[in-house]
């Protein structure tokens, strides 16, 4: 399995203990990210704000802004400090490369992998939802209780969780372990990370969410390693939250829930890995344009 390792540009002396021990580092990443994104639920932030400004959609925007700032503080402030990136100068560019977020990456395979992942996901979710008559596409349902806000809210996990897990964590694990081991470990940590949803939902539902998160992120991790970009994981994470939140009925029958859960945990990661593997193979089989061909392309006829 080929891979693109981010070049941090750091010496061993500049790497912190957490950077040299990726399992311990992964625990720290998962814990701090969980606290940052779930803190508003821990302190009943929305209820406190609503008591001051009244309960309306502005409360959700204030909550979104607070969580966005906390995510930025953790991902771009606390974590690079804990992992020793700030010891080198300039550190921010090397940190972005480690997150697989810097410029200069091959954009075409990253976009193709994103499109393939989202396409497979949409076909499975929409197809099965229509088959079991649990597909919701009416405007009243979307507007009811401001469910449209999912389109905005999904940006928070799609951005910060992916930078933390498929960015920093996967890169750290990828330096120590074989690619597939790193992918599986980061997916396991991502699944365990969702235990924080116990603040919002029942235990049985959270267990299912943990299993689903771990399974789908295998495909995301593979796409990130193959393309060298965190973009496919961000796009896929955002879309799965939107699809599940807006396209599915709030209450699913047992058969519909089992079919959708099974397709996303088994079929989706397998098909995504196959699609990304094919995209990567096609990309590598196309030779870069030679100097002669580039020159002749612009030569006058």
Secondary structure as GFF3:
##gff-version 3
##sequence-region A 1 301
A	DSSP	three_ten_helix	12	14	.	.	.	ID=ss1
A	DSSP	alpha_helix	17	20	.	.	.	ID=ss2
A	DSSP	alpha_helix	22	42	.	.	.	ID=ss3
A	DSSP	alpha_helix	45	53	.	.	.	ID=ss4
A	DSSP	alpha_helix	57	73	.	.	.	ID=ss5
A	DSSP	pi_helix	74	78	.	.	.	ID=ss6
A	DSSP	alpha_helix	79	82	.	.	.	ID=ss7
A	DSSP	three_ten_helix	85	87	.	.	.	ID=ss8
A	DSSP	alpha_helix	92	98	.	.	.	ID=ss9
A	DSSP	alpha_helix	107	131	.	.	.	ID=ss10
A	DSSP	alpha_helix	139	143	.	.	.	ID=ss11
A	DSSP	three_ten_helix	144	149	.	.	.	ID=ss12
A	DSSP	alpha_helix	150	156	.	.	.	ID=ss13
A	DSSP	pi_helix	157	161	.	.	.	ID=ss14
A	DSSP	alpha_helix	162	162	.	.	.	ID=ss15
A	DSSP	pi_helix	163	169	.	.	.	ID=ss16
A	DSSP	alpha_helix	170	176	.	.	.	ID=ss17
A	DSSP	alpha_helix	179	193	.	.	.	ID=ss18
A	DSSP	three_ten_helix	194	199	.	.	.	ID=ss19
A	DSSP	alpha_helix	203	227	.	.	.	ID=ss20
A	DSSP	alpha_helix	231	242	.	.	.	ID=ss21
A	DSSP	pi_helix	243	247	.	.	.	ID=ss22
A	DSSP	alpha_helix	254	262	.	.	.	ID=ss23
A	DSSP	pi_helix	263	267	.	.	.	ID=ss24
A	DSSP	alpha_helix	268	285	.	.	.	ID=ss25
A	DSSP	alpha_helix	291	297	.	.	.	ID=ss26
###
